[in-house]
Amino acid sequence: MPEERPDAGSRIDEYVATLKSRIPQMEHGALDSRLDELLNDSSADENDVIAILAQEFDPQHNA
């Protein structure tokens, strides 16, 4: 079993908090749902999770 970095969850949590400050509140549920899907995907690492969330939810990333 690969060992994860202890701060991986906090980096994702910080990014999700940043995203929630940028997107309308009505989209927070979709973001949380997508985050859960990605966290349960054993093939997605921390960087994948952040990159996918950025592509799908970050208005600045898509600008």
C-alpha positions as CSV (number, residue, x, y, z in Angstrom):
1,M,0.0,0.0,0.0
2,P,1.6,3.3,-1.0
3,E,2.2,5.7,1.8
4,E,0.5,9.1,1.5
5,R,1.9,12.4,2.5
6,P,0.4,13.5,5.8
7,D,-0.4,17.0,4.5
8,A,-2.2,15.7,1.4
9,G,-5.7,16.0,2.8
10,S,-5.0,19.5,4.2
11,R,-3.7,20.7,0.8
12,I,-6.9,19.4,-0.9
13,D,-9.1,20.9,1.9
14,E,-7.4,24.3,1.5
15,Y,-7.9,24.2,-2.3
16,V,-11.6,23.2,-1.8
17,A,-12.0,26.1,0.6
18,T,-10.5,28.5,-2.0
19,L,-12.8,27.1,-4.7
20,K,-15.8,27.6,-2.5
21,S,-14.9,31.2,-2.0
22,R,-14.9,31.7,-5.8
23,I,-18.0,29.8,-6.9
24,P,-21.7,30.4,-6.1
25,Q,-22.9,28.7,-2.9
26,M,-25.4,26.7,-4.9
27,E,-22.5,24.9,-6.6
28,H,-20.9,23.8,-3.3
29,G,-22.9,20.6,-3.2
30,A,-21.7,19.6,-6.6
31,L,-18.1,20.3,-5.6
32,D,-18.4,18.3,-2.5
33,S,-20.0,15.4,-4.4
34,R,-17.2,15.5,-7.0
35,L,-14.6,15.7,-4.3
36,D,-16.0,12.5,-2.7
37,E,-15.9,10.7,-6.0
38,L,-12.3,11.7,-6.6
39,L,-11.2,10.8,-3.1
40,N,-12.7,7.3,-3.5
41,D,-10.9,6.8,-6.8
42,S,-7.7,4.9,-5.9
43,S,-6.1,5.9,-9.2
44,A,-6.4,9.7,-8.5
45,D,-3.6,11.2,-6.3
46,E,-3.6,14.6,-4.6
47,N,-2.4,16.4,-7.7
48,D,-5.0,14.7,-9.9
49,V,-7.8,15.7,-7.5
50,I,-6.8,19.3,-7.5
51,A,-6.3,19.4,-11.3
52,I,-9.7,17.9,-12.0
53,L,-11.5,20.2,-9.5
54,A,-9.7,23.2,-11.1
55,Q,-10.8,22.2,-14.6
56,E,-14.4,21.6,-13.5
57,F,-15.0,24.3,-10.9
58,D,-12.4,27.1,-10.9
59,P,-13.6,30.1,-13.0
60,Q,-10.1,31.6,-12.9
61,H,-8.6,28.3,-14.3
62,N,-11.1,28.4,-17.2
63,A,-10.6,32.0,-18.0
